[in-house]
Amino acid sequence: MTIDELRTVREANPFRPFIIHMADGRSYPVPHRDFISQSPGGGRTIIVYRADTSFSILDLYLVNELEIPAPIVDPVV
């Protein structure tokens, strides 16, 4: 995974929530672009925040997938 690929998903307009999948099987949901940041200078460290104020520091090189689920569409009535 490259920082440019992550930046493209994070900066998409409109933003779509996505899930970061790690090589070891862990996954991290990103419900809004404010829940993720990268190290200054575009390094390989990213931080994923959770609503409860906890966070995880991840190595971008160990990310093997960015999953972007289909948007939820209200059924036509």
SEDRENSE-287459 format. One record per residue (C-alpha): y, z, x. Coordinates in Angstrom, 2 decimals. Example, Ala and Ser with C-alpha at 12.3 -4.5 7.8 and 13.67 -1.06 7.14 Angstrom:
<sites>
+---------+---------+---------+
:       Y :       Z :       X :
+---------+---------+---------+
:   -4.50 :    7.80 :   12.30 :
:   -1.06 :    7.14 :   13.67 :
+---------+---------+---------+
</sites>
This chain:
<sites>
+---------+---------+---------+
:       Y :       Z :       X :
+---------+---------+---------+
:    0.00 :    0.00 :    0.00 :
:    3.47 :   -0.79 :    1.26 :
:    6.75 :    0.96 :    0.52 :
:    8.07 :   -2.33 :   -0.88 :
:    5.24 :   -2.49 :   -3.44 :
:    5.94 :    1.08 :   -4.51 :
:    9.70 :    0.45 :   -4.63 :
:    9.18 :   -2.59 :   -6.88 :
:    7.22 :   -0.52 :   -9.41 :
:    9.60 :    2.46 :   -9.19 :
:   12.74 :    0.34 :   -9.62 :
:   11.39 :   -1.92 :  -12.40 :
:   13.80 :   -2.37 :  -15.29 :
:   12.78 :   -1.25 :  -17.79 :
:   10.80 :    1.44 :  -15.98 :
:    7.13 :    1.72 :  -16.94 :
:    5.23 :    4.93 :  -16.19 :
:    2.50 :    4.45 :  -13.59 :
:   -0.33 :    6.30 :  -11.90 :
:   -0.83 :    6.55 :   -8.14 :
:   -4.52 :    6.49 :   -7.16 :
:   -5.47 :    7.86 :   -3.75 :
:   -8.38 :    6.80 :   -1.54 :
:  -10.08 :   10.19 :   -2.09 :
:  -10.12 :    9.77 :   -5.90 :
:   -7.12 :   11.95 :   -6.77 :
:   -4.45 :   10.48 :   -9.05 :
:   -0.82 :   11.32 :   -9.71 :
:    1.03 :   10.24 :  -12.87 :
:    4.67 :    9.20 :  -12.47 :
:    6.26 :    9.43 :  -15.95 :
:    9.79 :    8.51 :  -14.78 :
:   11.34 :    7.19 :  -11.55 :
:   12.96 :   10.60 :  -10.98 :
:    9.48 :   12.06 :  -10.40 :
:    8.92 :   10.22 :   -7.11 :
:   10.83 :    9.98 :   -3.83 :
:   10.22 :    8.59 :   -0.38 :
:   11.10 :    9.85 :    3.03 :
:   14.46 :    8.71 :    4.43 :
:   14.25 :    5.50 :    6.39 :
:   11.39 :    4.12 :    4.30 :
:    8.64 :    5.99 :    6.14 :
:    5.12 :    6.44 :    4.89 :
:    5.59 :    9.80 :    3.15 :
:    6.19 :   10.00 :   -0.60 :
:    6.67 :   13.04 :   -2.83 :
:    5.43 :   13.12 :   -6.43 :
:    6.97 :   15.85 :   -8.60 :
:    5.45 :   17.43 :  -11.71 :
:    7.25 :   18.80 :  -14.78 :
:    6.30 :   22.38 :  -13.77 :
:    8.37 :   22.01 :  -10.54 :
:    5.30 :   21.71 :   -8.29 :
:    4.95 :   18.62 :   -6.12 :
:    2.57 :   16.77 :   -3.82 :
:    3.41 :   15.16 :   -0.49 :
:    1.37 :   12.00 :   -0.03 :
:    0.68 :    9.55 :    2.77 :
:    1.51 :    6.09 :    1.43 :
:   -1.19 :    4.58 :    3.63 :
:   -3.83 :    6.49 :    1.63 :
:   -2.71 :    5.05 :   -1.72 :
:   -5.15 :    2.39 :   -2.82 :
:   -3.82 :    1.51 :   -6.28 :
:   -0.75 :    1.69 :   -8.48 :
:   -1.96 :    1.58 :  -12.08 :
:    0.60 :    0.47 :  -14.65 :
:   -0.86 :    1.05 :  -18.13 :
:    0.09 :   -1.24 :  -20.98 :
:    3.00 :    0.07 :  -23.03 :
:    2.16 :    1.91 :  -26.24 :
:    3.15 :   -0.26 :  -29.17 :
:    3.75 :    1.14 :  -32.63 :
:    1.48 :   -0.51 :  -35.19 :
:    3.18 :   -2.85 :  -37.66 :
:    3.34 :   -1.24 :  -41.07 :
+---------+---------+---------+
</sites>
